[in-house]
Amino acid sequence: MQNKNQIYSKVGNVLTSQMDLSFSHSMSDFELASINSFKNYFPRCNISCCFFHFKQNIWRKIQSFGLATAYTSEETTRNYLKLIPSLAFCPESHVITYFEHTEDHFNQENVIEEFRPLLNYFEDNYIGRFGRLSRADPIFPISYWNQYNRVIENLPRTNNNLEGWHNGFNMLVNCSHPHIFQFLSSLKDEQSLIDVKIDNLLFVSVPHFHIYLPQMQWN
């Protein structure tokens, strides 16, 4: 973790010292080192965590708590467990209330103990475990993973497009640990591909005008 913090700090220093950058929104996976570093250098930016990774985190816990078989084979269990990630689309101020309603529903259906490990995990990480007087701070505040405002503002909910670019660039580099000259050469190749795509888009967007000349009669 210390090495990651140092790396993110160096990147942040370079970005802020060499470039005049200002962000209104950013998207991250659920890595605290990168989130905290970004907050430090861009404190006014609204941070959101990728919804795909949010669902992936929950699915991994469903697997580790032995609920995967029931999830895939039983529609009722699947519908119950889908209620948990769907909390990301509630208004941020209502998330805890709806989570408590979900717990009450599980209790009424006599499945609360079966799902208790997953509910505890969700509380600890995403809304905070309830104590004597109030809930503790979660590892990832609700504002990080809640998607309600992003839907309203028509903002991306995942970083899948960026992941797609990473996969494509990895294929272009074609090795796991390229040396610096190979890496720079791959960047130049990628830039050339981007330039071609931009030219094609500009060509398509330019309207084509047809000029019709009147027929002339010559004596």
C-alpha positions, 0 to 999 in steps of 0.5 A: 500500500505504501508503494501505491501511495507513493506512486499516486502522489508522484502522478498527482504532483506531475499532473498538478505542477505540469498541467492546468487541470480542473475536474468536476467528476471522476470515476474510480474503482474501489481502491482507497489509495487512488481515491484518497490521492485524487481527493488530495490533489483535486478536492473539489471534484465529485468522486464516483466509484464504478457501478460494475465494480460495485456489483462485482464486489457484492457478487464475490461476497455472495460467492464467498458466503456460499450463496452463489448456487442459490442465487443462480438456481433459485429465482426468489433468492436471486431477487432478494439479493438483487435488492442490495446492489439496487440501493445504488439507485436510491436517492442518497439520503434514502439509502440507509432507510431502504437498507433497513426496509430490506432487512425487515423484508428479509426478516419477515421472509425468514431469510435474514440469518442466511443473508446476515454475513452479506448484510454485515459486509454491506454495512461495514463497507458501504453504509456503516455498522449501526452502533449505540447512537448512530452508524459508524463511518463506512469504508466507502461513503454512500456518495462514492457508490450511489448512482442516483444523481449520475442517472439524472445527469446522464453521466457514465455509471461504469468505466467499461469504456476505459477498461476496453481501451486498456485491453486494446492497448495491451493487445497493441503492446503485446507483452506484460512488461515492455521496456521504455522504448517499446512502450513509447513506440506503442503510444505513437502507434496508438496515437496514429490510430486515433488520428485516423479515427478522428479524420474518418469522423471529420470526413463523415460529418462534413456535409456533401453538397450536390451542385445542379447546373441548369441545362444549357441549349446551344444554337 
